[in-house]
Amino acid sequence: MNAEFTVEEQAFQAEVRVFFENEFPAEYRAKVDGNIRLSKEEIVNWQKILFKKGWAAPSWPVEHGGTGWTQTQRHIFSTEMGLVGAPEPVPFGMKMVAPVIMAYGSEEQKQRFLPDILASNVWWCQGYSEPNSGSDLASLKTSAVRDGDEYVINGSKTWNTYGQYADWIFCLVRTDTTVKKQEGISFLLIDMHSPGITVKPIVLLDGHAEVNEVFFDDVRVPANNLIGEENKGWTYAKVLLTHERTNIAGVPRGKRRIKALKRIAAETSDGFGDSMMEDSAFSKKLAEIEIELKALEYSELRTLAALSVGKAPGPESSILKIVGTELAQRIDEIFVELSAYNSLPFVPEQFEDGFEGEALGPGSSAASALTYFNNRKASIYGGSNEVQRNIICKAVLGL
């Protein structure tokens, strides 16, 4: 693999940098730098800025509004976005359900759903996990019973990220209980404003209700919201999950966090008159993580190269998911190490807009601990890392 950018790619990189410098709102940048959460309205507004530029969905085919960029250009764009701290588009619509609709949906479904996803006119969420069906997702029990031109949905989903904001949810539902569990699952698109849907927030360790339980009580869904064939949803779900796991790698964000670590370490005393960056044990630990992040980046590039020739991400997406999430958690641990006893206060309000206490950027005070708490789930969502290792053993090693 040639790691050097061509003259044309360097020009593209410069164009992207100028765009982010001029178009990513300064007030959003200040919030990101101060560890303040962006609101739904701010996230959507940023996505619409990308849409106006024509850069909202770099991975989409051109015929559906994609950019037509090469894999290298996509890599450059994603990296520059991560380095500046600009949030990537909410993945549930752009990167998860949209590829499934493109691959398996009808022409009518493509025309109905894809334009609004591209323009960020709707907010999507995911309905996969259930209270007793997490890693063993195929054991899900939320039922969809056909009644004329509708399905009647009963059951619940859990760990639903930002479902309180969502207009639509893509769901795996049980449509046949008489066959092997993987063969009785269908893929449905459900309007979150339908009668019978209840959203209950789940407050996480960092004090933020980022995820929810979603309950379905005799919810009626038009049968034409079924993606593909009935009872073939497990096939479609696996395609979506490989895209999700690839997206979880988080290389650009990791680069930005390492940069913050170096800055904070240079300003933090080791207790003996030197900075933590001058501490050989600490600098060795940081160097090891930086090397692993670079290796992860090259692995991600190989996966993206396969996508560029029409291949779906395979078991290598499990590798990216494992390494990416565990590397992010190790970075969290170093932030806590640098903060030392200053990470003890529990101040969840500091992440909210309007917080009037001390401005706490990444790695300082309670920001370290709360980010550490929040990211413990990273090795579980998208399929737990233990399950990903089983996938690798079976698909790669043949065990």
Secondary structure in CASP SS format (residue, H / E / C, confidence):
PFRMAT SS
TARGET T0000
AUTHOR 0000-0000-0000
METHOD secondary structure of the structure
MODEL  1
M C 1.00
N C 1.00
A C 1.00
E C 1.00
F C 1.00
T C 1.00
V H 1.00
E H 1.00
E H 1.00
Q H 1.00
A H 1.00
F H 1.00
Q H 1.00
A H 1.00
E H 1.00
V H 1.00
R H 1.00
V H 1.00
F H 1.00
F H 1.00
E H 1.00
N H 1.00
E H 1.00
F C 1.00
P C 1.00
A H 1.00
E H 1.00
Y H 1.00
R H 1.00
A H 1.00
K H 1.00
V H 1.00
D H 1.00
G C 1.00
N C 1.00
I C 1.00
R C 1.00
L C 1.00
S C 1.00
K H 1.00
E H 1.00
E H 1.00
I H 1.00
V H 1.00
N H 1.00
W H 1.00
Q H 1.00
K H 1.00
I H 1.00
L H 1.00
F H 1.00
K H 1.00
K H 1.00
G C 1.00
W C 1.00
A C 1.00
A C 1.00
P C 1.00
S C 1.00
W C 1.00
P C 1.00
V H 1.00
E H 1.00
H H 1.00
G C 1.00
G C 1.00
T C 1.00
G C 1.00
W C 1.00
T C 1.00
Q H 1.00
T H 1.00
Q H 1.00
R H 1.00
H H 1.00
I H 1.00
F H 1.00
S H 1.00
T H 1.00
E H 1.00
M H 1.00
G H 1.00
L H 1.00
V H 1.00
G C 1.00
A C 1.00
P C 1.00
E C 1.00
P C 1.00
V C 1.00
P H 1.00
F H 1.00
G H 1.00
M H 1.00
K H 1.00
M H 1.00
V H 1.00
A H 1.00
P H 1.00
V H 1.00
I H 1.00
M H 1.00
A H 1.00
Y H 1.00
G C 1.00
S C 1.00
E H 1.00
E H 1.00
Q H 1.00
K H 1.00
Q H 1.00
R H 1.00
F H 1.00
L H 1.00
P H 1.00
D H 1.00
I H 1.00
L H 1.00
A C 1.00
S C 1.00
N C 1.00
V C 1.00
W C 1.00
W E 1.00
C E 1.00
Q E 1.00
G E 1.00
Y C 1.00
S C 1.00
E E 1.00
P C 1.00
N C 1.00
S E 1.00
G C 1.00
S C 1.00
D C 1.00
L H 1.00
A H 1.00
S H 1.00
L C 1.00
K C 1.00
T C 1.00
S E 1.00
A E 1.00
V E 1.00
R E 1.00
D E 1.00
G C 1.00
D C 1.00
E E 1.00
Y E 1.00
V E 1.00
I E 1.00
N E 1.00
G E 1.00
S E 1.00
K E 1.00
T E 1.00
W E 1.00
N E 1.00
T E 1.00
Y C 1.00
G H 1.00
Q H 1.00
Y H 1.00
A C 1.00
D C 1.00
W E 1.00
I E 1.00
F E 1.00
C E 1.00
L E 1.00
V E 1.00
R E 1.00
T C 1.00
D C 1.00
T C 1.00
T C 1.00
V C 1.00
K C 1.00
K H 1.00
Q H 1.00
E H 1.00
G H 1.00
I E 1.00
S E 1.00
F E 1.00
L E 1.00
L E 1.00
I E 1.00
D E 1.00
M C 1.00
H C 1.00
S C 1.00
P C 1.00
G C 1.00
I E 1.00
T E 1.00
V E 1.00
K E 1.00
P E 1.00
I E 1.00
V C 1.00
L C 1.00
L C 1.00
D C 1.00
G C 1.00
H C 1.00
A C 1.00
E C 1.00
V E 1.00
N E 1.00
E E 1.00
V E 1.00
F E 1.00
F E 1.00
D E 1.00
D E 1.00
V E 1.00
R E 1.00
V E 1.00
P E 1.00
A H 1.00
N H 1.00
N H 1.00
L E 1.00
I C 1.00
G C 1.00
E C 1.00
E C 1.00
N C 1.00
K C 1.00
G H 1.00
W H 1.00
T H 1.00
Y H 1.00
A H 1.00
K H 1.00
V H 1.00
L H 1.00
L H 1.00
T H 1.00
H H 1.00
E H 1.00
R H 1.00
T H 1.00
N H 1.00
I H 1.00
A C 1.00
G C 1.00
V H 1.00
P H 1.00
R H 1.00
G H 1.00
K H 1.00
R H 1.00
R H 1.00
I H 1.00
K H 1.00
A H 1.00
L H 1.00
K H 1.00
R H 1.00
I H 1.00
A H 1.00
A H 1.00
E H 1.00
T C 1.00
S E 1.00
D C 1.00
G C 1.00
F C 1.00
G C 1.00
D C 1.00
S E 1.00
M H 1.00
M H 1.00
E H 1.00
D C 1.00
S H 1.00
A H 1.00
F H 1.00
S H 1.00
K H 1.00
K H 1.00
L H 1.00
A H 1.00
E H 1.00
I H 1.00
E H 1.00
I H 1.00
E H 1.00
L H 1.00
K H 1.00
A H 1.00
L H 1.00
E H 1.00
Y H 1.00
S H 1.00
E H 1.00
L H 1.00
R H 1.00
T H 1.00
L H 1.00
A H 1.00
A H 1.00
L H 1.00
S H 1.00
V C 1.00
G C 1.00
K C 1.00
A C 1.00
P C 1.00
G C 1.00
P C 1.00
E H 1.00
S H 1.00
S H 1.00
I H 1.00
L H 1.00
K H 1.00
I H 1.00
V H 1.00
G H 1.00
T H 1.00
E H 1.00
L H 1.00
A H 1.00
Q H 1.00
R H 1.00
I H 1.00
D H 1.00
E H 1.00
I H 1.00
F H 1.00
V H 1.00
E H 1.00
L H 1.00
S H 1.00
A H 1.00
Y H 1.00
N H 1.00
S H 1.00
L C 1.00
P C 1.00
F C 1.00
V C 1.00
P H 1.00
E H 1.00
Q H 1.00
F H 1.00
E C 1.00
D C 1.00
G C 1.00
F C 1.00
E C 1.00
G C 1.00
E C 1.00
A C 1.00
L C 1.00
G C 1.00
P C 1.00
G C 1.00
S C 1.00
S C 1.00
A H 1.00
A H 1.00
S H 1.00
A H 1.00
L H 1.00
T H 1.00
Y H 1.00
F H 1.00
N H 1.00
N H 1.00
R H 1.00
K H 1.00
A H 1.00
S H 1.00
I C 1.00
Y C 1.00
G C 1.00
G C 1.00
S C 1.00
N H 1.00
E H 1.00
V H 1.00
Q H 1.00
R H 1.00
N H 1.00
I H 1.00
I H 1.00
C H 1.00
K H 1.00
A H 1.00
V C 1.00
L C 1.00
G C 1.00
L C 1.00
END
